[in-house]
Amino acid sequence: MPRLQAEELEQAIVAAISPHMRRADRQRLLARLAEAAHPRPKPKPMQIIEHDPEKARAWFEAHGIEVIH
């Protein structure tokens, strides 16, 4: 759904039917419309630089974190 269309629909729903809806239903619907109107950017996946469990254990222990195996 295009952003402007979602914003217009959100405003129309608030004005017309929200007083007659159950609170939980109204909040759920408005949350879905708000997400469509203002989508959050998706985070980039975390890049794994290297896989070395022993090096990771040493790093955590150096920072005072108890490592349980």
CHARMM internal coordinates of N, CA and C (Angstrom, degrees):
IC EDIT
DIST 1 N 1 CA 1.4498
DIST 1 CA 1 C 1.5334
ANGL 1 N 1 CA 1 C 107.37
DIST 1 C 2 N 1.2941
ANGL 1 CA 1 C 2 N 116.92
DIHE 1 N 1 CA 1 C 2 N 127.14
DIST 2 N 2 CA 1.4681
ANGL 1 C 2 N 2 CA 119.04
DIHE 1 CA 1 C 2 N 2 CA 178.43
DIST 2 CA 2 C 1.5242
ANGL 2 N 2 CA 2 C 111.38
DIHE 1 C 2 N 2 CA 2 C -60.61
DIST 2 C 3 N 1.3029
ANGL 2 CA 2 C 3 N 114.85
DIHE 2 N 2 CA 2 C 3 N 150.29
DIST 3 N 3 CA 1.4635
ANGL 2 C 3 N 3 CA 121.30
DIHE 2 CA 2 C 3 N 3 CA -174.54
DIST 3 CA 3 C 1.5323
ANGL 3 N 3 CA 3 C 112.11
DIHE 2 C 3 N 3 CA 3 C -58.44
DIST 3 C 4 N 1.3090
ANGL 3 CA 3 C 4 N 118.20
DIHE 3 N 3 CA 3 C 4 N -47.68
DIST 4 N 4 CA 1.4698
ANGL 3 C 4 N 4 CA 120.05
DIHE 3 CA 3 C 4 N 4 CA -177.70
DIST 4 CA 4 C 1.5230
ANGL 4 N 4 CA 4 C 111.39
DIHE 3 C 4 N 4 CA 4 C -64.16
DIST 4 C 5 N 1.3226
ANGL 4 CA 4 C 5 N 116.17
DIHE 4 N 4 CA 4 C 5 N -38.90
DIST 5 N 5 CA 1.4556
ANGL 4 C 5 N 5 CA 119.94
DIHE 4 CA 4 C 5 N 5 CA 178.39
DIST 5 CA 5 C 1.5301
ANGL 5 N 5 CA 5 C 109.75
DIHE 4 C 5 N 5 CA 5 C -62.86
DIST 5 C 6 N 1.3285
ANGL 5 CA 5 C 6 N 117.80
DIHE 5 N 5 CA 5 C 6 N -42.44
DIST 6 N 6 CA 1.4555
ANGL 5 C 6 N 6 CA 121.70
DIHE 5 CA 5 C 6 N 6 CA 179.81
DIST 6 CA 6 C 1.5267
ANGL 6 N 6 CA 6 C 110.65
DIHE 5 C 6 N 6 CA 6 C -64.30
DIST 6 C 7 N 1.3199
ANGL 6 CA 6 C 7 N 117.11
DIHE 6 N 6 CA 6 C 7 N -41.19
DIST 7 N 7 CA 1.4656
ANGL 6 C 7 N 7 CA 120.05
DIHE 6 CA 6 C 7 N 7 CA 178.77
DIST 7 CA 7 C 1.5180
ANGL 7 N 7 CA 7 C 111.27
DIHE 6 C 7 N 7 CA 7 C -63.73
DIST 7 C 8 N 1.3262
ANGL 7 CA 7 C 8 N 117.09
DIHE 7 N 7 CA 7 C 8 N -43.31
DIST 8 N 8 CA 1.4618
ANGL 7 C 8 N 8 CA 120.33
DIHE 7 CA 7 C 8 N 8 CA 179.09
DIST 8 CA 8 C 1.5232
ANGL 8 N 8 CA 8 C 111.02
DIHE 7 C 8 N 8 CA 8 C -64.61
DIST 8 C 9 N 1.3144
ANGL 8 CA 8 C 9 N 116.69
DIHE 8 N 8 CA 8 C 9 N -41.43
DIST 9 N 9 CA 1.4560
ANGL 8 C 9 N 9 CA 120.44
DIHE 8 CA 8 C 9 N 9 CA 179.35
DIST 9 CA 9 C 1.5234
ANGL 9 N 9 CA 9 C 110.67
DIHE 8 C 9 N 9 CA 9 C -66.22
DIST 9 C 10 N 1.3185
ANGL 9 CA 9 C 10 N 117.51
DIHE 9 N 9 CA 9 C 10 N -39.73
DIST 10 N 10 CA 1.4574
ANGL 9 C 10 N 10 CA 121.65
DIHE 9 CA 9 C 10 N 10 CA 177.40
DIST 10 CA 10 C 1.5251
ANGL 10 N 10 CA 10 C 110.50
DIHE 9 C 10 N 10 CA 10 C -60.03
DIST 10 C 11 N 1.3080
ANGL 10 CA 10 C 11 N 117.22
DIHE 10 N 10 CA 10 C 11 N -45.55
DIST 11 N 11 CA 1.4673
ANGL 10 C 11 N 11 CA 121.23
DIHE 10 CA 10 C 11 N 11 CA 179.97
DIST 11 CA 11 C 1.5289
ANGL 11 N 11 CA 11 C 110.97
DIHE 10 C 11 N 11 CA 11 C -65.43
DIST 11 C 12 N 1.3087
ANGL 11 CA 11 C 12 N 117.38
DIHE 11 N 11 CA 11 C 12 N -39.73
DIST 12 N 12 CA 1.4654
ANGL 11 C 12 N 12 CA 120.53
DIHE 11 CA 11 C 12 N 12 CA 179.68
DIST 12 CA 12 C 1.5243
ANGL 12 N 12 CA 12 C 111.19
DIHE 11 C 12 N 12 CA 12 C -65.13
DIST 12 C 13 N 1.3113
ANGL 12 CA 12 C 13 N 116.80
DIHE 12 N 12 CA 12 C 13 N -40.21
DIST 13 N 13 CA 1.4635
ANGL 12 C 13 N 13 CA 120.03
DIHE 12 CA 12 C 13 N 13 CA 179.76
DIST 13 CA 13 C 1.5170
ANGL 13 N 13 CA 13 C 110.62
DIHE 12 C 13 N 13 CA 13 C -66.55
DIST 13 C 14 N 1.3046
ANGL 13 CA 13 C 14 N 117.20
DIHE 13 N 13 CA 13 C 14 N -44.06
DIST 14 N 14 CA 1.4642
ANGL 13 C 14 N 14 CA 120.20
DIHE 13 CA 13 C 14 N 14 CA 179.14
DIST 14 CA 14 C 1.5254
ANGL 14 N 14 CA 14 C 109.85
DIHE 13 C 14 N 14 CA 14 C -58.85
DIST 14 C 15 N 1.3054
ANGL 14 CA 14 C 15 N 116.41
DIHE 14 N 14 CA 14 C 15 N -44.02
DIST 15 N 15 CA 1.4652
ANGL 14 C 15 N 15 CA 120.36
DIHE 14 CA 14 C 15 N 15 CA -176.64
DIST 15 CA 15 C 1.5236
ANGL 15 N 15 CA 15 C 112.99
DIHE 14 C 15 N 15 CA 15 C -71.85
DIST 15 C 16 N 1.3143
ANGL 15 CA 15 C 16 N 117.71
DIHE 15 N 15 CA 15 C 16 N -37.43
DIST 16 N 16 CA 1.4595
ANGL 15 C 16 N 16 CA 119.69
DIHE 15 CA 15 C 16 N 16 CA -170.33
DIST 16 CA 16 C 1.5295
ANGL 16 N 16 CA 16 C 114.91
DIHE 15 C 16 N 16 CA 16 C -94.31
DIST 16 C 17 N 1.3071
ANGL 16 CA 16 C 17 N 118.18
DIHE 16 N 16 CA 16 C 17 N -51.85
DIST 17 N 17 CA 1.4657
ANGL 16 C 17 N 17 CA 118.06
DIHE 16 CA 16 C 17 N 17 CA -169.88
DIST 17 CA 17 C 1.5151
ANGL 17 N 17 CA 17 C 115.71
DIHE 16 C 17 N 17 CA 17 C -115.06
DIST 17 C 18 N 1.2999
ANGL 17 CA 17 C 18 N 119.06
DIHE 17 N 17 CA 17 C 18 N -10.15
DIST 18 N 18 CA 1.4623
ANGL 17 C 18 N 18 CA 118.54
DIHE 17 CA 17 C 18 N 18 CA -175.95
DIST 18 CA 18 C 1.5309
ANGL 18 N 18 CA 18 C 113.91
DIHE 17 C 18 N 18 CA 18 C -60.00
DIST 18 C 19 N 1.3268
ANGL 18 CA 18 C 19 N 119.85
DIHE 18 N 18 CA 18 C 19 N -33.61
DIST 19 N 19 CA 1.4713
ANGL 18 C 19 N 19 CA 117.49
DIHE 18 CA 18 C 19 N 19 CA 178.12
DIST 19 CA 19 C 1.5304
ANGL 19 N 19 CA 19 C 113.16
DIHE 18 C 19 N 19 CA 19 C -64.72
DIST 19 C 20 N 1.3309
ANGL 19 CA 19 C 20 N 117.78
DIHE 19 N 19 CA 19 C 20 N -18.88
DIST 20 N 20 CA 1.4593
ANGL 19 C 20 N 20 CA 121.36
DIHE 19 CA 19 C 20 N 20 CA -174.99
DIST 20 CA 20 C 1.5278
ANGL 20 N 20 CA 20 C 113.11
DIHE 19 C 20 N 20 CA 20 C -102.57
DIST 20 C 21 N 1.3091
ANGL 20 CA 20 C 21 N 117.97
DIHE 20 N 20 CA 20 C 21 N -3.24
DIST 21 N 21 CA 1.4647
ANGL 20 C 21 N 21 CA 121.58
DIHE 20 CA 20 C 21 N 21 CA -178.11
DIST 21 CA 21 C 1.5219
ANGL 21 N 21 CA 21 C 110.33
DIHE 20 C 21 N 21 CA 21 C -92.81
DIST 21 C 22 N 1.3378
ANGL 21 CA 21 C 22 N 113.97
DIHE 21 N 21 CA 21 C 22 N 156.57
DIST 22 N 22 CA 1.4625
ANGL 21 C 22 N 22 CA 118.07
DIHE 21 CA 21 C 22 N 22 CA 170.74
DIST 22 CA 22 C 1.5233
ANGL 22 N 22 CA 22 C 107.38
DIHE 21 C 22 N 22 CA 22 C -67.93
DIST 22 C 23 N 1.3056
ANGL 22 CA 22 C 23 N 115.65
DIHE 22 N 22 CA 22 C 23 N 148.37
DIST 23 N 23 CA 1.4637
ANGL 22 C 23 N 23 CA 120.36
DIHE 22 CA 22 C 23 N 23 CA -173.99
DIST 23 CA 23 C 1.5392
ANGL 23 N 23 CA 23 C 112.32
DIHE 22 C 23 N 23 CA 23 C -57.94
DIST 23 C 24 N 1.3170
ANGL 23 CA 23 C 24 N 117.87
DIHE 23 N 23 CA 23 C 24 N -46.13
DIST 24 N 24 CA 1.4716
ANGL 23 C 24 N 24 CA 121.14
DIHE 23 CA 23 C 24 N 24 CA -177.80
DIST 24 CA 24 C 1.5270
ANGL 24 N 24 CA 24 C 110.84
DIHE 23 C 24 N 24 CA 24 C -63.59
DIST 24 C 25 N 1.3287
ANGL 24 CA 24 C 25 N 116.89
DIHE 24 N 24 CA 24 C 25 N -41.46
DIST 25 N 25 CA 1.4699
ANGL 24 C 25 N 25 CA 120.26
DIHE 24 CA 24 C 25 N 25 CA 179.12
DIST 25 CA 25 C 1.5216
ANGL 25 N 25 CA 25 C 110.76
DIHE 24 C 25 N 25 CA 25 C -64.61
DIST 25 C 26 N 1.3190
ANGL 25 CA 25 C 26 N 116.05
DIHE 25 N 25 CA 25 C 26 N -42.83
DIST 26 N 26 CA 1.4675
ANGL 25 C 26 N 26 CA 120.35
DIHE 25 CA 25 C 26 N 26 CA 179.89
DIST 26 CA 26 C 1.5287
ANGL 26 N 26 CA 26 C 111.07
DIHE 25 C 26 N 26 CA 26 C -63.43
DIST 26 C 27 N 1.3276
ANGL 26 CA 26 C 27 N 117.26
DIHE 26 N 26 CA 26 C 27 N -44.02
DIST 27 N 27 CA 1.4628
ANGL 26 C 27 N 27 CA 120.12
DIHE 26 CA 26 C 27 N 27 CA -179.67
DIST 27 CA 27 C 1.5257
ANGL 27 N 27 CA 27 C 111.39
DIHE 26 C 27 N 27 CA 27 C -65.05
DIST 27 C 28 N 1.3175
ANGL 27 CA 27 C 28 N 117.47
DIHE 27 N 27 CA 27 C 28 N -40.99
DIST 28 N 28 CA 1.4665
ANGL 27 C 28 N 28 CA 121.15
DIHE 27 CA 27 C 28 N 28 CA 179.74
DIST 28 CA 28 C 1.5268
ANGL 28 N 28 CA 28 C 110.83
DIHE 27 C 28 N 28 CA 28 C -63.95
DIST 28 C 29 N 1.3064
ANGL 28 CA 28 C 29 N 117.24
DIHE 28 N 28 CA 28 C 29 N -45.43
DIST 29 N 29 CA 1.4584
ANGL 28 C 29 N 29 CA 121.21
DIHE 28 CA 28 C 29 N 29 CA -179.93
DIST 29 CA 29 C 1.5290
ANGL 29 N 29 CA 29 C 111.31
DIHE 28 C 29 N 29 CA 29 C -64.94
DIST 29 C 30 N 1.3123
ANGL 29 CA 29 C 30 N 117.04
DIHE 29 N 29 CA 29 C 30 N -45.48
DIST 30 N 30 CA 1.4570
ANGL 29 C 30 N 30 CA 120.06
DIHE 29 CA 29 C 30 N 30 CA -179.64
DIST 30 CA 30 C 1.5293
ANGL 30 N 30 CA 30 C 111.89
DIHE 29 C 30 N 30 CA 30 C -66.28
DIST 30 C 31 N 1.3191
ANGL 30 CA 30 C 31 N 117.10
DIHE 30 N 30 CA 30 C 31 N -34.12
DIST 31 N 31 CA 1.4684
ANGL 30 C 31 N 31 CA 119.83
DIHE 30 CA 30 C 31 N 31 CA 177.13
DIST 31 CA 31 C 1.5317
ANGL 31 N 31 CA 31 C 110.50
DIHE 30 C 31 N 31 CA 31 C -64.90
DIST 31 C 32 N 1.3170
ANGL 31 CA 31 C 32 N 116.76
DIHE 31 N 31 CA 31 C 32 N -41.00
DIST 32 N 32 CA 1.4716
ANGL 31 C 32 N 32 CA 120.23
DIHE 31 CA 31 C 32 N 32 CA 178.42
DIST 32 CA 32 C 1.5237
ANGL 32 N 32 CA 32 C 110.78
DIHE 31 C 32 N 32 CA 32 C -65.52
DIST 32 C 33 N 1.3114
ANGL 32 CA 32 C 33 N 117.48
DIHE 32 N 32 CA 32 C 33 N -41.77
DIST 33 N 33 CA 1.4655
ANGL 32 C 33 N 33 CA 120.57
DIHE 32 CA 32 C 33 N 33 CA 179.28
DIST 33 CA 33 C 1.5332
ANGL 33 N 33 CA 33 C 111.09
DIHE 32 C 33 N 33 CA 33 C -68.57
DIST 33 C 34 N 1.3188
ANGL 33 CA 33 C 34 N 116.74
DIHE 33 N 33 CA 33 C 34 N -38.59
DIST 34 N 34 CA 1.4627
ANGL 33 C 34 N 34 CA 119.70
DIHE 33 CA 33 C 34 N 34 CA 178.24
DIST 34 CA 34 C 1.5234
ANGL 34 N 34 CA 34 C 110.71
DIHE 33 C 34 N 34 CA 34 C -63.97
DIST 34 C 35 N 1.3219
ANGL 34 CA 34 C 35 N 117.01
DIHE 34 N 34 CA 34 C 35 N -38.38
DIST 35 N 35 CA 1.4669
ANGL 34 C 35 N 35 CA 120.47
DIHE 34 CA 34 C 35 N 35 CA 177.75
DIST 35 CA 35 C 1.5269
ANGL 35 N 35 CA 35 C 110.66
DIHE 34 C 35 N 35 CA 35 C -64.72
DIST 35 C 36 N 1.3179
ANGL 35 CA 35 C 36 N 117.03
DIHE 35 N 35 CA 35 C 36 N -38.38
DIST 36 N 36 CA 1.4700
ANGL 35 C 36 N 36 CA 120.08
DIHE 35 CA 35 C 36 N 36 CA 177.81
DIST 36 CA 36 C 1.5223
ANGL 36 N 36 CA 36 C 111.06
DIHE 35 C 36 N 36 CA 36 C -69.28
DIST 36 C 37 N 1.3220
ANGL 36 CA 36 C 37 N 116.66
DIHE 36 N 36 CA 36 C 37 N -36.13
DIST 37 N 37 CA 1.4651
ANGL 36 C 37 N 37 CA 120.42
DIHE 36 CA 36 C 37 N 37 CA -178.70
DIST 37 CA 37 C 1.5191
ANGL 37 N 37 CA 37 C 112.24
DIHE 36 C 37 N 37 CA 37 C -75.65
DIST 37 C 38 N 1.3302
ANGL 37 CA 37 C 38 N 116.69
DIHE 37 N 37 CA 37 C 38 N -32.64
DIST 38 N 38 CA 1.4724
ANGL 37 C 38 N 38 CA 121.59
DIHE 37 CA 37 C 38 N 38 CA -176.81
DIST 38 CA 38 C 1.5284
ANGL 38 N 38 CA 38 C 109.32
DIHE 37 C 38 N 38 CA 38 C -133.28
DIST 38 C 39 N 1.3203
ANGL 38 CA 38 C 39 N 118.12
DIHE 38 N 38 CA 38 C 39 N 72.18
DIST 39 N 39 CA 1.4744
ANGL 38 C 39 N 39 CA 119.24
DIHE 38 CA 38 C 39 N 39 CA -177.20
DIST 39 CA 39 C 1.5236
ANGL 39 N 39 CA 39 C 111.48
DIHE 38 C 39 N 39 CA 39 C -67.99
DIST 39 C 40 N 1.3135
ANGL 39 CA 39 C 40 N 115.28
DIHE 39 N 39 CA 39 C 40 N 145.44
DIST 40 N 40 CA 1.4648
ANGL 39 C 40 N 40 CA 121.13
DIHE 39 CA 39 C 40 N 40 CA 176.98
DIST 40 CA 40 C 1.5220
ANGL 40 N 40 CA 40 C 108.84
DIHE 39 C 40 N 40 CA 40 C -84.44
DIST 40 C 41 N 1.3136
ANGL 40 CA 40 C 41 N 117.58
DIHE 40 N 40 CA 40 C 41 N 142.41
DIST 41 N 41 CA 1.4618
ANGL 40 C 41 N 41 CA 118.66
DIHE 40 CA 40 C 41 N 41 CA 176.26
DIST 41 CA 41 C 1.5265
ANGL 41 N 41 CA 41 C 109.76
DIHE 40 C 41 N 41 CA 41 C -67.80
DIST 41 C 42 N 1.3220
ANGL 41 CA 41 C 42 N 115.94
DIHE 41 N 41 CA 41 C 42 N 140.17
DIST 42 N 42 CA 1.4583
ANGL 41 C 42 N 42 CA 120.09
DIHE 41 CA 41 C 42 N 42 CA 179.68
DIST 42 CA 42 C 1.5272
ANGL 42 N 42 CA 42 C 108.98
DIHE 41 C 42 N 42 CA 42 C -78.11
DIST 42 C 43 N 1.3315
ANGL 42 CA 42 C 43 N 116.81
DIHE 42 N 42 CA 42 C 43 N 133.31
DIST 43 N 43 CA 1.4617
ANGL 42 C 43 N 43 CA 118.80
DIHE 42 CA 42 C 43 N 43 CA 179.70
DIST 43 CA 43 C 1.5258
ANGL 43 N 43 CA 43 C 111.01
DIHE 42 C 43 N 43 CA 43 C -70.18
DIST 43 C 44 N 1.3098
ANGL 43 CA 43 C 44 N 115.30
DIHE 43 N 43 CA 43 C 44 N 149.83
DIST 44 N 44 CA 1.4579
ANGL 43 C 44 N 44 CA 119.87
DIHE 43 CA 43 C 44 N 44 CA 176.79
DIST 44 CA 44 C 1.5220
ANGL 44 N 44 CA 44 C 108.61
DIHE 43 C 44 N 44 CA 44 C -72.03
DIST 44 C 45 N 1.3227
ANGL 44 CA 44 C 45 N 117.30
DIHE 44 N 44 CA 44 C 45 N 144.55
DIST 45 N 45 CA 1.4585
ANGL 44 C 45 N 45 CA 118.36
DIHE 44 CA 44 C 45 N 45 CA 178.77
DIST 45 CA 45 C 1.5273
ANGL 45 N 45 CA 45 C 110.96
DIHE 44 C 45 N 45 CA 45 C -64.92
DIST 45 C 46 N 1.3273
ANGL 45 CA 45 C 46 N 115.28
DIHE 45 N 45 CA 45 C 46 N 145.64
DIST 46 N 46 CA 1.4490
ANGL 45 C 46 N 46 CA 120.22
DIHE 45 CA 45 C 46 N 46 CA -178.71
DIST 46 CA 46 C 1.5319
ANGL 46 N 46 CA 46 C 109.42
DIHE 45 C 46 N 46 CA 46 C -70.65
DIST 46 C 47 N 1.3080
ANGL 46 CA 46 C 47 N 114.96
DIHE 46 N 46 CA 46 C 47 N 134.16
DIST 47 N 47 CA 1.4463
ANGL 46 C 47 N 47 CA 120.83
DIHE 46 CA 46 C 47 N 47 CA -179.08
DIST 47 CA 47 C 1.5302
ANGL 47 N 47 CA 47 C 109.16
DIHE 46 C 47 N 47 CA 47 C -89.80
DIST 47 C 48 N 1.3294
ANGL 47 CA 47 C 48 N 116.12
DIHE 47 N 47 CA 47 C 48 N 129.06
DIST 48 N 48 CA 1.4545
ANGL 47 C 48 N 48 CA 120.96
DIHE 47 CA 47 C 48 N 48 CA 176.28
DIST 48 CA 48 C 1.5207
ANGL 48 N 48 CA 48 C 107.61
DIHE 47 C 48 N 48 CA 48 C -88.65
DIST 48 C 49 N 1.3229
ANGL 48 CA 48 C 49 N 115.66
DIHE 48 N 48 CA 48 C 49 N 114.68
DIST 49 N 49 CA 1.4591
ANGL 48 C 49 N 49 CA 120.37
DIHE 48 CA 48 C 49 N 49 CA -177.05
DIST 49 CA 49 C 1.5241
ANGL 49 N 49 CA 49 C 110.44
DIHE 48 C 49 N 49 CA 49 C -77.17
DIST 49 C 50 N 1.3296
ANGL 49 CA 49 C 50 N 116.28
DIHE 49 N 49 CA 49 C 50 N -46.09
DIST 50 N 50 CA 1.4554
ANGL 49 C 50 N 50 CA 120.24
DIHE 49 CA 49 C 50 N 50 CA 176.90
DIST 50 CA 50 C 1.5178
ANGL 50 N 50 CA 50 C 109.09
DIHE 49 C 50 N 50 CA 50 C -153.64
DIST 50 C 51 N 1.3209
ANGL 50 CA 50 C 51 N 116.33
DIHE 50 N 50 CA 50 C 51 N 158.37
DIST 51 N 51 CA 1.4572
ANGL 50 C 51 N 51 CA 121.67
DIHE 50 CA 50 C 51 N 51 CA 179.06
DIST 51 CA 51 C 1.5244
ANGL 51 N 51 CA 51 C 107.17
DIHE 50 C 51 N 51 CA 51 C -118.12
DIST 51 C 52 N 1.3344
ANGL 51 CA 51 C 52 N 116.08
DIHE 51 N 51 CA 51 C 52 N 100.52
DIST 52 N 52 CA 1.4528
ANGL 51 C 52 N 52 CA 121.81
DIHE 51 CA 51 C 52 N 52 CA -179.57
DIST 52 CA 52 C 1.5299
ANGL 52 N 52 CA 52 C 107.99
DIHE 51 C 52 N 52 CA 52 C -141.51
DIST 52 C 53 N 1.3441
ANGL 52 CA 52 C 53 N 117.07
DIHE 52 N 52 CA 52 C 53 N 93.09
DIST 53 N 53 CA 1.4683
ANGL 52 C 53 N 53 CA 120.24
DIHE 52 CA 52 C 53 N 53 CA -176.57
DIST 53 CA 53 C 1.5275
ANGL 53 N 53 CA 53 C 113.75
DIHE 52 C 53 N 53 CA 53 C -57.98
DIST 53 C 54 N 1.3159
ANGL 53 CA 53 C 54 N 118.27
DIHE 53 N 53 CA 53 C 54 N -36.79
DIST 54 N 54 CA 1.4664
ANGL 53 C 54 N 54 CA 120.18
DIHE 53 CA 53 C 54 N 54 CA -179.37
DIST 54 CA 54 C 1.5276
ANGL 54 N 54 CA 54 C 111.59
DIHE 53 C 54 N 54 CA 54 C -67.95
DIST 54 C 55 N 1.3172
ANGL 54 CA 54 C 55 N 116.59
DIHE 54 N 54 CA 54 C 55 N -39.47
DIST 55 N 55 CA 1.4624
ANGL 54 C 55 N 55 CA 120.70
DIHE 54 CA 54 C 55 N 55 CA 177.24
DIST 55 CA 55 C 1.5371
ANGL 55 N 55 CA 55 C 110.21
DIHE 54 C 55 N 55 CA 55 C -65.42
DIST 55 C 56 N 1.3285
ANGL 55 CA 55 C 56 N 115.95
DIHE 55 N 55 CA 55 C 56 N -39.09
DIST 56 N 56 CA 1.4671
ANGL 55 C 56 N 56 CA 120.61
DIHE 55 CA 55 C 56 N 56 CA 177.92
DIST 56 CA 56 C 1.5259
ANGL 56 N 56 CA 56 C 110.05
DIHE 55 C 56 N 56 CA 56 C -64.43
DIST 56 C 57 N 1.3319
ANGL 56 CA 56 C 57 N 117.44
DIHE 56 N 56 CA 56 C 57 N -43.81
DIST 57 N 57 CA 1.4678
ANGL 56 C 57 N 57 CA 121.60
DIHE 56 CA 56 C 57 N 57 CA 178.25
DIST 57 CA 57 C 1.5321
ANGL 57 N 57 CA 57 C 110.47
DIHE 56 C 57 N 57 CA 57 C -58.59
DIST 57 C 58 N 1.3279
ANGL 57 CA 57 C 58 N 116.24
DIHE 57 N 57 CA 57 C 58 N -45.44
DIST 58 N 58 CA 1.4664
ANGL 57 C 58 N 58 CA 120.79
DIHE 57 CA 57 C 58 N 58 CA 179.90
DIST 58 CA 58 C 1.5255
ANGL 58 N 58 CA 58 C 111.08
DIHE 57 C 58 N 58 CA 58 C -62.28
DIST 58 C 59 N 1.3263
ANGL 58 CA 58 C 59 N 117.55
DIHE 58 N 58 CA 58 C 59 N -39.57
DIST 59 N 59 CA 1.4609
ANGL 58 C 59 N 59 CA 121.14
DIHE 58 CA 58 C 59 N 59 CA -179.93
DIST 59 CA 59 C 1.5250
ANGL 59 N 59 CA 59 C 110.68
DIHE 58 C 59 N 59 CA 59 C -63.93
DIST 59 C 60 N 1.3386
ANGL 59 CA 59 C 60 N 116.73
DIHE 59 N 59 CA 59 C 60 N -47.21
DIST 60 N 60 CA 1.4609
ANGL 59 C 60 N 60 CA 120.19
DIHE 59 CA 59 C 60 N 60 CA -179.67
DIST 60 CA 60 C 1.5271
ANGL 60 N 60 CA 60 C 110.79
DIHE 59 C 60 N 60 CA 60 C -63.32
DIST 60 C 61 N 1.3444
ANGL 60 CA 60 C 61 N 117.38
DIHE 60 N 60 CA 60 C 61 N -43.84
DIST 61 N 61 CA 1.4623
ANGL 60 C 61 N 61 CA 120.43
DIHE 60 CA 60 C 61 N 61 CA 179.64
DIST 61 CA 61 C 1.5301
ANGL 61 N 61 CA 61 C 111.17
DIHE 60 C 61 N 61 CA 61 C -63.43
DIST 61 C 62 N 1.3318
ANGL 61 CA 61 C 62 N 117.03
DIHE 61 N 61 CA 61 C 62 N -35.56
DIST 62 N 62 CA 1.4725
ANGL 61 C 62 N 62 CA 120.92
DIHE 61 CA 61 C 62 N 62 CA 178.52
DIST 62 CA 62 C 1.5276
ANGL 62 N 62 CA 62 C 111.06
DIHE 61 C 62 N 62 CA 62 C -65.26
DIST 62 C 63 N 1.3248
ANGL 62 CA 62 C 63 N 117.17
DIHE 62 N 62 CA 62 C 63 N -25.03
DIST 63 N 63 CA 1.4636
ANGL 62 C 63 N 63 CA 121.41
DIHE 62 CA 62 C 63 N 63 CA 179.36
DIST 63 CA 63 C 1.5334
ANGL 63 N 63 CA 63 C 112.00
DIHE 62 C 63 N 63 CA 63 C -96.14
DIST 63 C 64 N 1.3288
ANGL 63 CA 63 C 64 N 116.53
DIHE 63 N 63 CA 63 C 64 N 11.11
DIST 64 N 64 CA 1.4579
ANGL 63 C 64 N 64 CA 120.44
DIHE 63 CA 63 C 64 N 64 CA 176.05
DIST 64 CA 64 C 1.5123
ANGL 64 N 64 CA 64 C 114.47
DIHE 63 C 64 N 64 CA 64 C 80.13
DIST 64 C 65 N 1.3126
ANGL 64 CA 64 C 65 N 117.70
DIHE 64 N 64 CA 64 C 65 N 19.75
DIST 65 N 65 CA 1.4481
ANGL 64 C 65 N 65 CA 121.49
DIHE 64 CA 64 C 65 N 65 CA -179.38
DIST 65 CA 65 C 1.5232
ANGL 65 N 65 CA 65 C 108.79
DIHE 64 C 65 N 65 CA 65 C -100.06
DIST 65 C 66 N 1.3198
ANGL 65 CA 65 C 66 N 115.98
DIHE 65 N 65 CA 65 C 66 N 126.38
DIST 66 N 66 CA 1.4548
ANGL 65 C 66 N 66 CA 120.08
DIHE 65 CA 65 C 66 N 66 CA -179.37
DIST 66 CA 66 C 1.5357
ANGL 66 N 66 CA 66 C 108.73
DIHE 65 C 66 N 66 CA 66 C -74.50
DIST 66 C 67 N 1.3254
ANGL 66 CA 66 C 67 N 115.43
DIHE 66 N 66 CA 66 C 67 N 127.66
DIST 67 N 67 CA 1.4634
ANGL 66 C 67 N 67 CA 121.24
DIHE 66 CA 66 C 67 N 67 CA -178.46
DIST 67 CA 67 C 1.5208
ANGL 67 N 67 CA 67 C 107.82
DIHE 66 C 67 N 67 CA 67 C -101.51
DIST 67 C 68 N 1.3174
ANGL 67 CA 67 C 68 N 116.70
DIHE 67 N 67 CA 67 C 68 N 120.26
DIST 68 N 68 CA 1.4646
ANGL 67 C 68 N 68 CA 122.10
DIHE 67 CA 67 C 68 N 68 CA 179.17
DIST 68 CA 68 C 1.5151
ANGL 68 N 68 CA 68 C 107.54
DIHE 67 C 68 N 68 CA 68 C -107.20
DIST 68 C 69 N 1.3074
ANGL 68 CA 68 C 69 N 115.44
DIHE 68 N 68 CA 68 C 69 N 129.39
DIST 69 N 69 CA 1.4666
ANGL 68 C 69 N 69 CA 119.67
DIHE 68 CA 68 C 69 N 69 CA -178.57
DIST 69 CA 69 C 1.4851
ANGL 69 N 69 CA 69 C 111.61
DIHE 68 C 69 N 69 CA 69 C -104.67
END
COOR INIT
IC SEED 1 N 1 CA 1 C
IC BUILD
